[in-house]
Amino acid sequence: MGYASYGIYDEQIEKWLKDNDYFRTYWKNPTAILQSIRDTFGTSITGFDNRNSFFQNIAATFQHIFERDFTRKIVRLQEQTGADYLYYSGGCALNIVTNATIVDMGIFRDVFIPPCCNDSGLSIGAASFLEWKKGNRIQINTPYICNIGLYDNTATLLSNEVIAQVAEIILSGGIVGVCNGNAEAGPRALGNRSLIARADDREIAQKLSMNVKKREWYRPVAPIMLERAAEKVTAQPIHHLAKFMLLDFLIKKEFEKYLEGVIHANNTARIQTVGKESDNPFMFNLLTYMYEKHNLFALINTSFNAQGEPIVHTPENAMQSTKKMGLQGLVINNVLHKIGE
């Protein structure tokens, strides 16, 4: 999705992909694919360069095909069943552009997608299904339910002093790791296992994404923000799926300067919202402080892990990664550890 935003849909590319069965039979044969490009488009390309506009257009075309065909199937299912609500999961449910399209179509009263919609949610789904079959009531939980191996993760009472100290590091251009309480279920960090920094500075965003995390140049980072701040920066309604970073939002022109580091090539941002303190006390209080005291609308929120490593889980993991990545601070269970002090 991130890479697709740099290209545009091309009807001729779609025909080429279909004529070649999307190259499923020889995807690992780059020579044959490049030859097919030359034969079909008269374009001589010697290798796979992700900055080449042709490959960006291929990605955009793939995204267009997926979004169009997937939403058509959803519409047909709704017509066949008359369902008022849509609940779906699987890897496809991580496609935030398609998710936003489905919500905006308005054919359902509401749309539900779990934060662990990929394979990581299978065990939780199986347990919930079993409880339902047994006639038991399924409890509603926050996404912060991963506590395996966290034998002593009692959070210290959150103080205004810690919030102010974390804010000082961030305002000065620093990057802070967060390892609070239980970890998130699902593939995305939602504030308990996150790296946070200013969202209004493109250079800081690039440093965090490319230098600290070693990610590809085209991958965007997402903002986390108060729900009331999100309501200002976009004209789209703030759907509850935004709590789990599952939608994209078009940013109003006048607010782009406040979100320079997190706006993608198509002027959208994958906003994660925090509506009330109980959603995530640390993030809510920090975001409130930043917004009300410093007019900072959002923070960068990206997963707390180095390249090739899983998201940190224990405080020990967090401290090791903090030192490895050269972060300026680490919050563990609401206690700030200033690195180098």
C-alpha positions as MATLAB code, in Angstrom:
seq = 'MGYASYGIYDEQIEKWLKDNDYFRTYWKNPTAILQSIRDTFGTSITGFDNRNSFFQNIAATFQHIFERDFTRKIVRLQEQTGADYLYYSGGCALNIVTNATIVDMGIFRDVFIPPCCNDSGLSIGAASFLEWKKGNRIQINTPYICNIGLYDNTATLLSNEVIAQVAEIILSGGIVGVCNGNAEAGPRALGNRSLIARADDREIAQKLSMNVKKREWYRPVAPIMLERAAEKVTAQPIHHLAKFMLLDFLIKKEFEKYLEGVIHANNTARIQTVGKESDNPFMFNLLTYMYEKHNLFALINTSFNAQGEPIVHTPENAMQSTKKMGLQGLVINNVLHKIGE';
ca = [
       0.000    0.000    0.000;
       2.714    2.470    0.939;
       4.665    1.892   -2.246;
       1.522    1.895   -4.403;
       0.820    5.486   -3.391;
       3.745    6.659   -5.500;
       2.264    5.303   -8.737;
      -0.946    5.570  -10.745;
      -3.322    2.932  -12.044;
      -2.672    1.935  -15.656;
      -5.283   -0.003  -17.616;
      -2.632   -1.373  -19.977;
      -0.607   -2.675  -17.043;
      -3.701   -4.408  -15.687;
      -4.259   -6.142  -19.027;
      -0.594   -7.163  -19.138;
      -0.800   -8.603  -15.629;
      -3.951  -10.577  -16.441;
      -2.574  -11.831  -19.759;
       0.440  -13.210  -17.889;
      -1.588  -14.628  -14.972;
       0.123  -12.071  -12.730;
       3.402  -13.929  -13.383;
       2.502  -16.501  -10.750;
       4.185  -19.280  -12.715;
       7.525  -17.543  -13.037;
       7.624  -14.770  -10.470;
      11.166  -15.761   -9.499;
      12.379  -15.378  -13.072;
      13.177  -11.649  -13.321;
      14.794  -11.991  -16.747;
      11.549  -13.258  -18.267;
       9.510  -10.519  -16.603;
      11.836   -7.758  -17.821;
      11.727   -9.236  -21.312;
       7.924   -9.222  -21.173;
       8.014   -5.541  -20.209;
      10.222   -4.756  -23.199;
       8.030   -6.786  -25.579;
       4.745   -5.318  -24.324;
       5.584   -1.708  -23.533;
       8.744   -1.106  -25.528;
      10.423   -0.063  -22.296;
      13.975   -1.224  -21.704;
      14.485   -1.830  -17.985;
      17.636   -3.585  -16.852;
      16.685   -4.351  -13.258;
      14.175   -3.939  -10.472;
      14.556   -0.404   -9.127;
      11.754    0.605   -6.768;
      12.275    4.273   -7.671;
      11.347    3.545  -11.279;
       7.908    4.999  -12.024;
       6.940    1.926  -14.066;
       7.244   -0.366  -11.049;
       5.422    2.182   -8.913;
       2.591    2.100  -11.446;
       2.547   -1.709  -11.272;
       2.096   -1.495   -7.497;
      -0.634    1.135   -7.886;
      -2.387   -1.062  -10.425;
      -2.250   -4.045   -8.071;
      -3.769   -1.906   -5.320;
      -6.499   -0.654   -7.665;
      -7.399   -4.181   -8.770;
      -7.514   -5.466   -5.205;
      -9.597   -2.581   -3.891;
     -12.049   -2.671   -6.817;
     -12.579   -6.430   -6.872;
     -12.649   -6.839   -3.102;
     -15.253   -4.128   -2.588;
     -17.363   -5.614   -5.390;
     -17.416   -8.926   -3.535;
     -18.345   -7.184   -0.300;
     -21.233   -5.381   -2.038;
     -22.508   -8.669   -3.519;
     -22.342  -10.383   -0.142;
     -24.267   -7.554    1.470;
     -26.929   -7.734   -1.230;
     -27.206  -11.516   -0.840;
     -27.362  -11.540    2.956;
     -28.889   -8.171    3.791;
     -26.333   -7.907    6.592;
     -26.310   -4.659    8.562;
     -22.822   -5.215    9.944;
     -19.518   -6.334    8.466;
     -16.924   -8.127   10.542;
     -13.904   -9.361    8.658;
     -10.279  -10.278    9.181;
      -7.318  -11.880    7.468;
      -4.320  -10.252    5.849;
      -6.603   -8.359    3.463;
      -8.050   -6.465    6.407;
      -4.694   -4.722    6.894;
      -5.208   -2.853    3.620;
      -6.147    0.509    5.107;
      -7.072    2.102    1.769;
      -9.624   -0.607    1.036;
     -10.898   -0.497    4.616;
     -11.566    3.232    4.304;
     -13.392    2.665    1.007;
     -15.651    0.033    2.582;
     -16.492    2.310    5.511;
     -17.122    5.284    3.200;
     -19.506    3.254    0.984;
     -21.994    3.343    3.855;
     -23.691    0.047    2.971;
     -23.266   -1.248    6.542;
     -24.360    0.253    9.815;
     -20.875   -0.454   11.058;
     -17.662   -2.238   10.128;
     -15.544   -4.194   12.599;
     -11.955   -5.383   12.125;
      -9.906   -6.756   15.028;
      -6.429   -5.305   15.631;
      -5.040   -8.841   15.301;
      -6.693   -9.453   11.936;
      -3.720  -11.349   10.492;
      -2.587  -14.850   11.529;
      -1.641  -13.552   14.982;
      -5.342  -13.444   15.827;
      -6.110  -17.089   15.092;
      -5.566  -18.289   18.657;
      -7.649  -15.461   20.112;
     -10.387  -16.086   17.565;
     -10.390  -19.809   18.278;
     -10.675  -19.236   22.028;
     -13.487  -16.721   21.562;
     -15.349  -19.064   19.208;
     -15.091  -21.908   21.726;
     -16.437  -19.719   24.531;
     -19.315  -18.626   22.286;
     -20.130  -22.252   21.398;
     -20.168  -23.081   25.105;
     -22.751  -20.358   25.640;
     -20.472  -18.030   27.541;
     -20.437  -14.272   27.147;
     -17.415  -12.944   25.256;
     -15.768  -10.101   27.120;
     -14.639   -6.967   25.326;
     -10.927   -6.402   25.824;
      -8.420   -3.725   24.934;
      -5.744   -4.749   22.407;
      -3.199   -4.844   25.248;
      -3.597   -8.472   26.232;
      -0.215  -10.078   25.462;
       1.325  -10.813   28.852;
       3.226  -14.076   28.311;
       6.539  -13.878   30.134;
       5.724  -10.552   31.763;
       5.947  -11.703   35.340;
       6.335   -8.261   36.903;
       4.888   -5.555   34.705;
       2.977   -3.507   37.244;
       2.965    0.074   36.047;
       4.138    2.855   38.323;
       1.573    5.590   38.888;
       1.867    7.953   35.944;
       3.160   11.383   36.963;
       2.991   14.798   35.325;
       6.764   15.026   35.788;
       7.378   11.979   33.576;
       5.038   13.362   30.908;
       6.886   16.684   30.910;
      10.301   14.981   30.752;
       9.282   12.753   27.843;
       7.818   15.768   26.071;
      11.100   17.657   26.522;
      13.070   14.871   24.826;
      10.609   14.691   21.939;
      10.387   18.449   21.470;
      14.176   18.613   21.212;
      14.083   16.107   18.330;
      14.687   12.918   20.306;
      13.170    9.483   19.860;
      11.655    7.657   22.830;
      10.800    3.990   23.197;
       7.710    2.921   25.131;
       7.334   -0.434   26.902;
       4.308   -0.129   29.152;
       2.260   -2.953   30.657;
       1.038   -5.731   28.400;
       1.946   -5.799   24.720;
      -0.523   -5.302   21.878;
      -2.282   -8.126   20.097;
      -1.712   -7.940   16.369;
       1.026   -6.748   14.036;
       0.880   -3.031   14.846;
       2.207   -1.160   17.840;
      -0.624    0.844   19.379;
       1.193    2.742   22.116;
       2.477    0.107   24.538;
       5.404   -1.118   22.402;
       6.062    1.967   20.324;
       8.753    4.357   19.171;
       7.515    7.934   19.370;
       8.827   11.246   18.055;
       7.636   14.563   16.610;
       5.210   14.160   13.729;
       5.717   17.667   12.329;
       9.293   17.170   11.152;
      10.068   15.233    7.965;
      13.778   14.857    8.803;
      13.036   13.278   12.176;
      10.579   10.899   10.518;
      13.152    9.858    7.918;
      15.814    9.412   10.592;
      13.526    7.211   12.659;
      12.281    5.136    9.739;
      15.392    4.779    7.603;
      18.362    5.263    9.939;
      17.083    3.896   13.251;
      14.734    1.164   11.992;
      16.470    0.626    8.609;
      13.169    0.563    6.700;
      12.713    1.139    2.978;
      12.469    4.760    1.807;
       8.872    4.483    0.615;
       7.351    3.113    3.813;
       5.415    5.747    5.764;
       5.254    6.122    9.519;
       1.911    6.718   11.176;
       0.689    9.385   13.589;
      -0.978    8.798   16.925;
      -3.200   11.637   18.062;
      -6.109   12.612   20.243;
      -9.447   11.958   18.613;
     -10.379   15.638   18.953;
      -7.168   16.609   17.153;
      -7.866   14.115   14.373;
     -11.304   15.631   13.872;
      -9.603   18.923   13.006;
      -6.999   17.698   10.534;
      -9.309   15.660    8.291;
     -12.816   16.140    6.940;
     -13.549   12.406    7.199;
     -15.520   11.096   10.189;
     -13.270    9.463   12.774;
     -14.371    5.826   12.738;
     -13.609    3.543   15.690;
     -11.286    1.465   13.474;
      -8.826    4.354   13.750;
      -8.109    3.184   17.310;
      -6.292    0.236   15.748;
      -4.575    2.138   12.891;
      -6.756    0.419   10.275;
      -7.851    3.384    8.129;
      -6.244    6.157    6.130;
      -7.414    9.761    6.209;
      -6.953   12.615    3.748;
      -5.294   15.526    5.542;
      -6.632   19.058    5.092;
      -4.195   21.376    3.329;
      -4.000   23.828    6.217;
      -2.845   21.118    8.626;
      -0.167   19.494    6.469;
       2.614   21.500    8.159;
       1.649   20.003   11.532;
       1.971   16.465   10.161;
       4.884   16.723    7.711;
       6.592   13.602    8.997;
       3.567   11.316    8.689;
       1.783   12.477    5.527;
       2.220   10.017    2.698;
       2.720   10.629   -1.027;
      -1.053   10.803   -1.619;
      -1.609   13.357    1.199;
      -3.105   10.779    3.538;
      -2.037    9.562    6.963;
      -2.743    6.289    8.757;
      -4.050    7.996   11.863;
      -4.348    6.141   15.144;
      -6.659    7.889   17.589;
      -6.824    7.900   21.376;
     -10.236    9.021   22.529;
     -10.081    8.842   26.299;
      -7.594    8.258   29.088;
      -8.702    4.679   29.696;
      -7.715    3.776   26.102;
      -4.047    4.261   26.977;
      -3.296    6.490   29.999;
       0.326    7.252   29.111;
      -0.334    8.113   25.472;
      -3.497   10.078   26.275;
      -1.728   12.262   28.843;
       1.351   12.778   26.686;
      -0.710   13.666   23.602;
      -2.882   16.021   25.658;
       0.216   17.752   27.051;
       1.760   18.111   23.596;
      -1.455   19.374   22.030;
      -2.508   21.813   24.724;
       0.927   23.098   25.791;
       2.839   23.032   22.499;
       0.209   22.853   19.731;
       1.719   19.551   18.542;
      -1.152   17.701   16.889;
       0.394   14.229   16.783;
       3.368   12.010   17.490;
       4.965    9.488   15.206;
       4.022    6.001   16.379;
       5.910    3.085   14.887;
       6.639   -0.379   16.232;
       9.445   -0.741   18.769;
      11.847   -3.065   16.979;
      15.076   -2.961   15.030;
      15.341   -4.303   11.496;
      14.807   -8.054   11.294;
      13.713   -8.335   14.924;
      10.258   -8.836   16.470;
       8.572   -6.051   18.392;
      10.089   -5.847   21.875;
       8.130   -7.632   24.565;
       9.885   -7.509   27.925;
      11.576   -4.524   29.598;
      14.889   -6.304   29.039;
      14.155   -6.529   25.293;
      13.254   -2.846   25.307;
      16.469   -1.739   27.001;
      18.616   -3.807   24.638;
      16.883   -2.383   21.567;
      17.016    1.152   22.969;
      20.795    0.990   23.237;
      21.167   -0.753   19.894;
      19.067    1.831   18.059;
      20.532    4.838   19.851;
      17.292    6.180   21.293;
      17.281    9.181   23.622;
      14.831    7.792   26.150;
      12.872    4.723   27.221;
       9.644    4.569   29.203;
       9.142    1.292   31.081;
       5.886    0.988   32.992;
       5.554    4.778   33.215;
       9.147    5.328   34.418;
      11.465    7.307   32.128;
      15.019    6.102   31.605;
      17.170    8.790   30.000;
      19.824    7.060   27.960;
      23.398    8.102   28.701;
      22.546    9.471   32.145;
];
